[in-house]
């Protein structure tokens, strides 16, 4: 795992028109490993939904876009319908693509809608 390990994520909320981009990095991965007591590679393989939902919450929490407490996190996650890792082209990962993990440049800190408006 390199020093620039990042995951670009697309976080979809209960409102079908609302999604937010998040960038998780080693701070978020370390927090996950500490809380769940499981290593990064094992988490990606054995509990990918929990892993990516946690990374999405943690990355947005650091930007002030998600609550900090565990109780509030659980309530907030109830309104999150999906957290999708993105590939190097910024598209959701499929079986034929790979999760982008190398570019440490932060994505735009904005919420977008599916209608293309920022």
trRosetta pair geometry for C-beta under 8 A, 3 or more apart (Angstrom, degrees):
i j d omega theta_ij theta_ji phi_ij phi_ji
1 5 5.1 -11 -174 -58 92 149
1 26 7.7 123 151 -104 123 106
1 40 6.6 57 -79 69 147 159
2 5 5.6 147 65 -48 67 83
2 102 7.5 32 58 -122 142 72
3 26 7.7 -48 -156 -33 43 147
4 102 6.2 45 105 -166 118 48
4 103 7.4 -41 156 -150 125 6
4 104 4.2 -100 -153 -48 100 115
5 25 6.6 126 93 -157 67 63
5 26 5.5 90 65 -65 106 88
5 29 6.9 -16 115 -7 129 154
5 101 5.6 -13 -146 177 67 103
6 23 5.6 -7 -174 -176 120 98
6 24 6.6 152 -161 82 62 49
6 25 4.8 -26 -103 -97 81 79
6 100 7.8 -18 91 121 87 84
6 101 6.1 162 60 -155 49 50
6 102 7.6 -69 40 47 89 9
6 103 6.9 -75 55 77 129 50
6 104 5.6 145 -22 -108 135 56
7 23 7.2 161 79 -157 46 50
7 24 4.4 -6 55 58 99 102
7 25 7.7 -165 20 -72 68 36
7 28 8.0 -101 38 79 109 135
7 52 7.6 -129 149 -122 150 84
7 55 5.8 9 68 160 139 151
7 85 5.7 -65 -169 -127 110 101
7 99 6.4 -18 -128 172 93 120
7 100 7.5 131 -136 79 45 67
7 101 6.3 -11 -80 -103 64 79
8 21 6.9 -19 -169 -166 92 100
8 22 7.6 151 -159 83 46 48
8 23 5.6 -22 -102 -103 63 77
8 85 7.2 98 76 -163 57 61
8 86 4.2 -53 100 53 104 117
8 90 6.8 -65 127 -113 151 64
8 100 5.6 4 22 71 110 118
8 107 5.9 97 -130 -40 111 133
9 21 7.2 144 79 -160 52 51
9 22 4.6 -21 66 66 104 95
9 23 7.3 175 19 -87 80 27
9 24 6.1 42 -11 -7 124 105
9 52 6.4 161 -122 -168 128 95
9 55 6.3 154 -46 109 152 108
9 56 4.9 -132 129 -91 152 90
9 59 6.8 146 36 39 126 151
9 83 5.5 -2 -177 -176 124 92
9 84 6.7 147 -159 74 68 42
9 85 5.9 -44 -101 -100 74 47
9 86 6.6 -165 -93 -5 20 92
10 19 5.5 1 -179 180 93 126
10 20 7.7 153 -159 76 50 38
10 21 6.2 -29 -103 -101 62 62
10 22 7.8 176 -84 22 16 79
10 82 7.8 2 102 113 88 99
10 83 7.3 164 79 -155 48 45
10 84 4.7 -14 57 60 99 98
10 86 5.9 95 -24 -58 97 108
10 92 6.5 -75 31 -81 136 88
11 19 6.4 153 78 -162 47 68
11 20 4.7 -20 61 62 104 89
11 21 7.6 176 17 -91 83 12
11 22 5.5 46 -19 -7 119 121
11 56 4.5 135 -88 -167 115 130
11 60 6.7 -33 3 -47 167 138
11 80 6.1 -51 -172 -139 97 115
11 82 7.6 172 -152 93 38 56
11 83 5.2 -5 -106 -108 72 82
12 16 7.9 11 -175 -133 111 44
12 18 7.2 125 -156 93 55 63
12 19 4.9 -28 -96 -102 66 93
12 80 7.0 110 78 -164 52 66
12 81 5.1 -57 106 63 102 92
12 82 4.2 17 43 55 119 93
12 83 7.5 -153 22 -71 73 39
12 84 7.4 39 -11 -3 108 103
13 18 4.5 -27 49 95 114 117
13 19 7.1 -169 8 -89 77 40
13 20 7.5 51 -27 -4 107 100
13 79 5.5 4 -157 144 90 93
13 80 6.0 -52 -105 -104 57 52
13 81 6.7 87 174 6 13 89
14 18 7.9 12 59 53 49 120
14 79 4.6 -72 -18 -158 113 75
14 80 7.7 -67 -37 -60 70 16
14 81 6.1 125 -88 -38 43 107
15 18 4.0 52 82 7 110 119
16 114 7.2 -39 144 7 72 142
17 113 4.7 2 165 -155 90 105
17 114 5.4 -117 -138 25 54 96
17 115 6.5 2 -150 -15 107 99
18 111 6.8 -11 -158 179 86 118
18 113 6.3 -35 -90 -108 45 75
19 111 7.3 164 88 -162 39 74
19 112 6.0 -22 72 71 88 81
19 113 7.3 132 25 -121 77 26
19 114 6.7 82 0 -58 115 80
20 60 6.7 65 115 -103 142 127
20 65 6.8 177 -177 158 160 150
20 111 4.7 -40 -98 -111 87 81
20 112 7.5 149 -100 24 36 66
21 107 4.7 -93 140 114 136 145
21 108 6.8 70 58 65 142 71
21 109 7.9 -129 77 -112 98 30
21 110 7.3 29 33 62 107 59
21 112 7.2 40 -20 7 98 109
22 55 7.6 151 116 131 127 78
22 56 5.1 124 53 -140 155 65
22 59 4.0 118 174 97 111 131
22 60 5.2 -66 -106 -54 129 85
22 63 7.7 -145 -125 9 85 137
22 83 8.0 -31 41 -144 131 106
22 107 7.9 53 82 49 3 127
23 59 5.8 178 72 -158 36 138
23 106 5.5 -150 30 -135 157 68
23 107 5.4 161 -49 11 115 95
24 28 4.0 -89 -158 65 96 154
24 29 6.9 112 151 -44 109 77
24 55 3.8 -14 -93 -178 166 104
24 56 7.0 -74 -51 -67 121 34
24 58 6.4 68 -122 77 105 104
24 59 4.2 -102 -80 -56 68 125
25 28 6.0 104 50 15 45 98
25 29 7.3 -89 128 -2 31 99
25 59 7.5 110 3 -104 69 102
25 104 7.4 56 -113 -134 125 89
26 29 5.3 -54 -139 41 39 112
26 30 5.9 41 160 -22 71 105
27 30 6.0 -56 -148 36 25 109
27 31 6.5 26 152 -19 61 107
27 58 7.5 -170 112 154 85 120
27 62 7.1 80 102 -78 140 150
28 31 5.7 -52 -148 35 32 112
28 32 6.5 35 152 -20 64 103
28 54 7.6 153 176 128 97 82
28 55 4.9 89 145 -137 132 71
28 58 3.9 141 -131 104 98 133
28 59 5.4 -23 -74 -58 151 77
28 62 7.6 -101 -68 -15 99 131
29 32 5.7 -53 -152 34 32 113
29 33 6.4 31 152 -18 66 106
29 40 5.3 16 -171 -102 119 117
29 55 7.1 14 -74 -104 62 108
30 33 5.7 -53 -145 37 33 111
30 34 6.3 33 155 -20 65 107
31 34 5.8 -56 -148 37 30 112
31 35 6.3 22 158 -13 65 109
31 54 7.8 -161 102 161 99 111
31 58 5.5 161 71 -130 142 144
32 35 6.1 -62 -144 41 27 103
32 36 5.8 -11 172 15 67 116
32 38 8.0 -53 141 65 88 85
32 40 7.7 93 83 -98 119 69
32 43 6.5 79 141 -145 127 172
32 51 6.4 69 -170 -138 151 69
32 54 4.9 113 -105 119 108 139
32 55 6.6 -28 -52 -66 140 76
32 58 7.1 -104 -50 -24 90 154
33 36 6.8 -70 -128 55 19 86
33 37 7.3 65 173 -104 54 17
33 38 6.6 -122 -130 73 61 45
33 39 6.2 26 -126 -115 114 34
33 40 6.3 -43 -71 -52 118 72
33 43 7.4 -118 -86 -26 70 140
34 37 7.5 9 -174 -69 21 56
35 54 7.6 -164 65 -151 139 142
36 43 6.8 92 91 -101 146 122
36 47 7.7 -145 -175 75 153 153
36 50 7.5 120 -101 135 150 128
36 54 7.7 -91 -30 -67 129 171
38 42 5.1 -118 177 92 99 119
38 43 5.0 125 111 -67 115 91
38 46 7.5 -108 -175 63 147 125
38 47 7.3 73 91 28 163 129
39 42 4.7 83 63 16 86 107
39 43 6.7 -152 93 -12 40 90
40 43 5.9 -59 -147 33 23 111
40 44 6.6 22 158 -18 61 105
41 44 5.9 -53 -150 33 32 111
41 45 6.5 20 156 -10 64 111
42 45 5.9 -67 -150 43 31 106
42 46 5.6 -10 170 12 72 119
43 46 6.6 -70 -122 52 22 86
43 47 5.5 -52 -154 59 63 96
43 48 7.6 121 146 -85 64 43
43 50 7.5 -105 -164 87 97 98
43 51 4.3 129 152 -94 107 127
44 48 5.9 40 -163 -97 43 87
44 51 5.9 -140 -83 118 47 172
45 48 7.4 53 -71 -53 3 95
47 50 4.4 -26 160 42 110 117
47 51 5.5 125 102 -30 81 95
48 51 5.3 -57 -139 39 32 116
48 52 6.1 20 169 -11 69 107
49 52 6.5 -60 -144 41 25 99
49 53 6.2 23 159 -16 63 112
50 53 5.9 -60 -143 40 27 110
50 54 6.2 27 159 -19 64 109
51 54 6.0 -61 -152 36 24 109
51 55 6.4 20 154 -16 63 109
52 55 5.5 -50 -141 38 36 112
52 56 6.2 41 156 -22 66 103
52 83 4.5 179 134 106 98 113
52 84 7.4 41 162 -100 147 12
52 85 5.9 -105 -119 -45 132 91
53 56 5.8 -52 -149 35 30 113
53 57 6.5 28 154 -16 63 106
53 77 6.1 67 174 -141 120 121
53 80 6.6 139 -141 105 98 139
53 83 4.9 163 -91 18 52 138
54 57 5.8 -57 -149 39 31 109
54 58 6.0 27 156 -18 67 111
55 58 5.7 -56 -140 39 29 110
55 59 6.1 28 162 -18 65 108
55 83 7.3 154 66 155 85 144
56 59 6.1 -57 -145 37 25 107
56 60 6.3 14 161 -8 62 112
56 80 7.0 145 107 -159 140 153
56 83 3.9 -123 -28 -130 149 136
57 60 6.1 -68 -148 44 26 104
57 61 6.0 34 154 -29 66 108
57 66 5.2 -164 -156 155 66 161
57 73 5.6 73 -179 -153 145 104
57 76 6.8 121 -126 98 110 125
57 77 6.2 -38 -75 -75 133 101
57 80 7.6 -112 -70 -24 92 162
58 61 5.5 -49 -144 30 29 116
58 62 6.8 30 157 -19 61 101
59 62 6.1 -54 -157 31 31 110
59 63 7.0 17 150 -6 62 108
60 63 5.6 -62 -151 45 40 106
60 65 4.1 -83 -175 80 93 105
60 66 4.0 80 104 -13 106 117
61 64 7.7 48 -177 -69 32 18
61 65 7.3 -100 -69 58 23 62
61 66 4.3 -67 -70 75 67 101
61 67 7.0 -36 -113 82 98 24
61 68 5.8 118 -162 -94 117 59
61 73 7.6 -22 -76 -100 132 105
63 66 8.0 61 57 11 82 83
63 109 6.2 -171 -149 -144 138 119
66 73 7.1 54 158 -116 109 75
66 76 5.5 116 -154 162 90 160
67 72 3.4 -90 132 127 155 126
67 73 5.8 -140 81 -65 97 54
67 75 7.6 21 30 61 149 100
67 76 5.3 -174 20 -39 105 137
68 72 7.1 37 53 64 44 129
68 73 7.7 -59 134 -55 12 98
69 72 4.4 81 63 17 93 104
69 73 6.5 -147 95 -14 45 86
70 73 5.3 -49 -144 30 31 119
70 74 6.7 33 157 -21 63 100
71 74 6.1 -53 -156 30 30 109
71 75 6.9 25 149 -12 62 105
72 75 5.6 -54 -150 39 39 112
72 76 6.1 42 151 -22 69 106
73 76 5.6 -56 -147 38 30 113
73 77 6.2 30 155 -19 66 107
74 77 5.8 -52 -144 37 30 111
74 78 6.9 45 150 -32 59 96
75 78 5.6 -43 -161 14 36 118
75 79 7.8 22 148 -8 59 99
76 79 6.3 -66 -171 36 40 104
76 80 7.0 36 139 -22 70 107
77 80 5.1 -52 -147 30 50 116
80 83 6.4 14 165 -47 127 95
84 92 4.5 -31 161 -124 139 104
84 93 7.0 -174 175 24 87 80
85 92 7.5 98 76 -150 47 59
85 93 4.8 3 88 -4 95 129
85 99 4.5 -21 150 -122 139 111
85 100 7.9 180 167 32 94 68
86 89 8.0 -128 169 72 95 51
86 90 5.3 -5 176 -146 135 35
86 91 6.3 130 -154 59 84 21
86 92 6.3 -61 -105 -90 61 34
86 93 6.7 -175 -133 -36 11 81
86 99 7.6 88 71 -143 32 66
86 100 6.1 -26 102 24 76 114
87 90 7.3 -61 69 8 63 16
87 91 5.4 -15 39 61 104 77
87 92 7.5 31 -6 111 89 14
87 93 5.3 129 -54 -91 88 70
87 97 4.2 -52 -87 158 148 130
87 98 6.2 99 -129 69 98 46
87 99 6.6 -104 -98 -111 57 24
87 100 5.4 106 -179 -33 31 95
88 98 7.5 23 -17 76 99 88
88 100 4.2 140 -76 -95 55 115
88 102 7.9 2 -103 37 108 103
88 103 7.6 106 -135 -3 84 122
91 97 7.2 -53 85 170 105 179
93 97 5.3 -143 -143 87 62 104
93 98 7.0 -36 -133 156 111 10
93 99 5.3 -23 -85 -78 148 71
94 97 5.1 73 43 17 76 100
100 103 6.7 -22 169 23 116 99
106 109 7.0 -1 150 -51 122 92
108 118 8.0 -38 128 -143 146 132
110 118 5.4 13 146 -170 144 104
111 118 7.9 131 82 -168 46 59
112 116 7.6 -21 -177 -146 111 19
112 117 7.2 164 -157 86 71 44
112 118 5.4 -41 -106 -112 83 60
113 116 7.3 -38 81 26 79 24
113 117 5.2 8 42 57 112 87
